[in-house]
Amino acid sequence: MANNKKKNLTCAFCGRPADMSEALIPSATTDTYICAECVDNIHNLLVEYRTNSGDKSLNSLKDSETDLTKVPKPAEISAFLDKYVIGQDAAKRYLSVAVYNHYKRIAQHGDGDDVDVEKSNIILVGPTGTGKTLLARTIAKLLDVPFAIVDATVLTEAGYVGEDVESLLVRLLQASDYDVAKAERGIVFIDEIDKIARKSDNPSITRDVSGEGVQQGLLKLLEGSVVNVPPQGGRKHPEQKMIPVDTKNILFICGGAFDGIEQKIAHRLNTRVVGYSTDPTKQRVEREHYLNFVAPQDLKSFGLIPEIIGRLPVLTHLEHLDRNALRRILTEPNNAIVRQYDKLFRMDGVKLTFDDDALDLVVDKAIEYKLGARGLRSIVETIMIDAMFELPSTDIKEFTVTAKYALDQLRKANFETIAASNNEN
């Protein structure tokens, strides 16, 4: 019974449960507790107060400052991304600058300057399988600030079945071990942002609870405000005390495929008056290059409300992956698909080799069925499944994947029929 009572104890300041805290410190007079994390936060606030008021006695203990000499420069961040992501140079430059500026925003805190640098939230537009989420995950490996990747598809307007927008910050709190001060200078990547586009420009008598309603809820997070976050997430624990989180210094990076936005761009670029025109800016653009000309008005036409577009001032795109890029993805990055399977086979004492013709076949199939970079893994997995099943039980020490073997395995698994039907759907 005593153990159950201990588990139900919470911090009187932030509501953090006992099992999520390093320690709960009891009050000397009342049955009230404060967690170790809140004690650290109070100490940091006291240090900041004494620093601003002229008392430097605890200044050396202040850990909220950022040493810009130790922060990776944009070129260094981009070079790190190059090790894992092929191409997408424009997106890498935007992300690298945004992350570096985010550090500088943190460093400017308390510098006494009247100029307040506003954060530049980013929105990435690109087809599925071009590396939006991979870019975010790769940056997470480099950063020393809390980083969380969340999915917008589960969000609904407050009061309806699904996740509230405040639940996005729960993942960030978890990444920072519920250190609120640390979470308030973190980065959140919101994936599938296009899935909350409003369903129609026309007003409706029914509520768009997973579209425009979610966008309205995200406004306060993106711009910067104090948000009450449920420490355990969701509404399953209505008795829990909320944790206030200030989102002013949290950088938001949004990504989405925006399938069909090329039609919006094409309509805008190719609109002409009656008659002849020699203006080169009015000439028609090839379909695969439409995303180069994506603009905020295209996002509005797709279904994002103007208010949320204004809070995502940096707009960039990811290119369609051509044959050469897909071929490089198979072998060049640090986490290349071929290297992953080579490692798996080496753990069984087998040397794995892919013929160039076999790799070309994999790329051709990914292009034929429009599977993108994500489809490369599924194709190779289909080819290697029998070998991974049989070889660990044999004495074979070398195995070579040829184009003929790869094609036979794909046909055996009815890959072409399945991929073709999925592509039609």
HELIX and SHEET records of a PDB file:
HELIX    1   1 ALA A    2  LYS A    7  1                                   6    
HELIX    2   2 ALA A   18  MET A   20  5                                   3    
HELIX    3   3 ALA A   36  ASN A   52  1                                  17    
HELIX    4   4 ASN A   59  LEU A   61  5                                   3    
HELIX    5   5 LEU A   68  LYS A   70  5                                   3    
HELIX    6   6 PRO A   74  ASP A   82  1                                   9    
HELIX    7   7 ASP A   89  ALA A  107  1                                  19    
HELIX    8   8 LYS A  132  LEU A  142  1                                  11    
HELIX    9   9 ALA A  152  VAL A  154  5                                   3    
HELIX   10  10 VAL A  165  SER A  167  5                                   3    
HELIX   11  11 LEU A  168  ALA A  175  1                                   8    
HELIX   12  12 VAL A  180  ALA A  183  1                                   4    
HELIX   13  13 ILE A  193  ILE A  196  5                                   4    
HELIX   14  14 GLU A  212  GLU A  223  1                                  12    
HELIX   15  15 ILE A  261  LEU A  269  1                                   9    
HELIX   16  16 PRO A  280  LYS A  282  5                                   3    
HELIX   17  17 ARG A  287  PHE A  293  5                                   7    
HELIX   18  18 PRO A  296  PHE A  302  1                                   7    
HELIX   19  19 PRO A  306  GLY A  310  1                                   5    
HELIX   20  20 ARG A  323  THR A  331  1                                   9    
HELIX   21  21 ILE A  337  ARG A  346  1                                  10    
HELIX   22  22 ASP A  356  GLU A  368  1                                  13    
HELIX   23  23 GLY A  372  GLU A  390  1                                  19    
HELIX   24  24 LEU A  391  SER A  393  5                                   3    
HELIX   25  25 ALA A  403  LYS A  412  1                                  10    
HELIX   26  26 PHE A  415  GLU A  424  1                                  10    
SHEET    1   A 2 LEU A  24  PRO A  26  0                                        
SHEET    2   A 2 TYR A  33  CYS A  35 -1                                        
SHEET    1   B 5 PHE A 147  ASP A 151  0                                        
SHEET    2   B 5 ILE A 187  ASP A 191  1                                        
SHEET    3   B 5 LEU A 251  GLY A 256  1                                        
SHEET    4   B 5 ILE A 122  VAL A 125  1                                        
SHEET    5   B 5 VAL A 314  HIS A 317  1                                        
SHEET    1   C 2 VAL A 226  VAL A 229  0                                        
SHEET    2   C 2 ILE A 243  ASP A 246 -1                                        
SHEET    1   D 2 LYS A 351  PHE A 354  0                                        
SHEET    2   D 2 GLU A 398  VAL A 401  1                                        
END                                                                             
